[in-house]
C-alpha cells in the first residue's frame, strides 16, 4: 500500500507522559487520494481546535520491514493528556465527536491503545 498524501501534523506541544492515546485507522480505500485528503482535513481541523489534547502527532506507516512491525494501517495519531480524567473529557469534546461524524464513513477499522506513564 502506498499513500502519498502529505501529513504535516498540527504544531505539537511538549509530550505529556501522564497519559498517551494512540489510535490507528485503516481507511476503506487507502489508495484513494480524495479519501485521504478528506480524512486528513477533518483530522487536522479537529486536532487544531481540541481543547484537551497536548501532543498531536499524525503519522503514516514507516514501512519498516520487520516481523514484529504492523504496517497495515493507513494513519495513526498519538495524543497525550495530563491525566486519565482529562482524556475522558476529550472523548466527549464536541470537536472530537464532529471528527468522528465527518470521517467514520472513510475507515473500516480503528484500534486504540491507551496507556498511563510509569
VMD Tcl script that draws the C-alpha trace (Angstrom):
set ca {
  {0.00 0.00 0.00}
  {1.33 3.39 -0.92}
  {-0.40 6.53 0.22}
  {1.25 9.76 -0.82}
  {-0.93 12.30 0.92}
  {1.03 14.96 2.78}
  {0.62 14.60 6.55}
  {2.04 17.68 8.20}
  {0.97 17.48 11.82}
  {-0.54 20.40 13.70}
  {2.02 22.12 15.92}
  {2.64 19.78 18.85}
  {3.02 20.73 22.47}
  {5.58 19.06 24.72}
  {4.99 15.32 25.19}
  {2.98 14.73 28.37}
  {4.00 11.34 29.79}
  {0.98 11.01 32.10}
  {-1.49 9.57 29.55}
  {-0.93 8.54 25.93}
  {-3.78 7.88 23.49}
  {-2.60 6.09 20.35}
  {-5.11 5.47 17.57}
  {-4.64 3.52 14.34}
  {-7.02 3.97 11.40}
  {-7.47 1.63 8.46}
  {-9.19 3.53 5.66}
  {-11.65 1.64 3.44}
  {-9.91 2.97 0.32}
  {-6.34 3.78 1.39}
  {-5.14 4.43 -2.17}
  {-7.94 6.89 -2.91}
  {-6.37 10.37 -2.76}
  {-9.73 12.09 -2.32}
  {-10.49 9.96 0.74}
  {-7.00 10.66 2.13}
  {-7.39 14.40 1.69}
  {-10.87 14.40 3.26}
  {-9.66 12.34 6.24}
  {-6.57 14.47 6.76}
  {-8.50 17.74 6.52}
  {-11.05 16.59 9.09}
  {-8.35 15.22 11.39}
  {-6.20 18.35 11.21}
  {-9.20 20.63 11.79}
  {-10.17 18.58 14.83}
  {-6.68 18.44 16.33}
  {-6.01 22.13 15.76}
  {-9.10 23.00 17.83}
  {-9.01 20.32 20.54}
  {-9.03 21.92 23.95}
  {-7.64 18.85 25.72}
  {-5.08 17.05 23.52}
  {-1.48 18.04 24.24}
  {0.93 16.23 21.89}
  {-0.73 15.99 18.47}
  {1.15 13.64 16.16}
  {-0.28 12.36 12.86}
  {1.60 9.53 11.19}
  {1.61 7.01 8.39}
  {3.35 3.61 8.33}
  {7.12 3.90 8.17}
  {7.17 0.64 6.19}
  {9.91 -0.82 8.32}
  {10.13 -4.46 7.17}
  {10.42 -6.45 10.39}
  {8.26 -9.37 11.57}
  {7.10 -7.51 14.68}
  {6.01 -4.37 12.79}
  {2.43 -3.95 11.57}
  {2.39 -1.65 8.54}
  {-1.19 -2.47 7.53}
  {-2.85 0.69 8.88}
  {-3.28 3.95 6.96}
  {-2.95 6.70 9.61}
  {-2.12 6.97 13.27}
  {-2.39 9.68 15.86}
  {-0.58 9.99 19.16}
  {-2.18 12.36 21.61}
  {-1.15 12.97 25.19}
  {-3.08 14.28 28.17}
  {-2.14 15.36 31.69}
  {-4.48 12.74 33.20}
  {-6.99 9.98 32.56}
  {-9.73 12.39 33.63}
  {-8.74 15.00 31.03}
  {-8.65 12.29 28.37}
  {-12.21 11.32 29.38}
  {-13.29 14.94 28.77}
  {-11.61 14.80 25.35}
  {-13.74 11.76 24.46}
  {-16.87 13.92 24.81}
  {-15.36 17.08 23.33}
  {-17.61 18.44 20.53}
  {-14.73 18.76 18.02}
  {-13.75 15.12 18.66}
  {-17.33 13.94 18.15}
  {-17.59 16.09 14.99}
  {-14.41 14.49 13.60}
  {-15.91 11.02 14.14}
  {-19.16 12.08 12.50}
  {-17.33 13.56 9.48}
  {-14.83 10.75 8.97}
  {-16.15 7.42 10.21}
  {-17.52 6.57 6.76}
  {-13.90 6.61 5.48}
  {-12.48 3.97 7.81}
  {-13.06 0.26 8.08}
  {-11.25 -0.23 11.37}
  {-9.97 1.80 14.31}
  {-7.72 0.41 17.04}
  {-6.92 2.38 20.20}
  {-4.13 1.83 22.70}
  {-4.30 3.96 25.87}
  {-1.54 3.91 28.43}
  {-0.55 5.71 31.60}
  {3.03 6.65 32.43}
  {5.07 4.75 34.98}
}
mol new
graphics top color blue
foreach p $ca { graphics top sphere $p radius 0.5 }
foreach p [lrange $ca 0 end-1] q [lrange $ca 1 end] { graphics top cylinder $p $q radius 0.2 }
display resetview
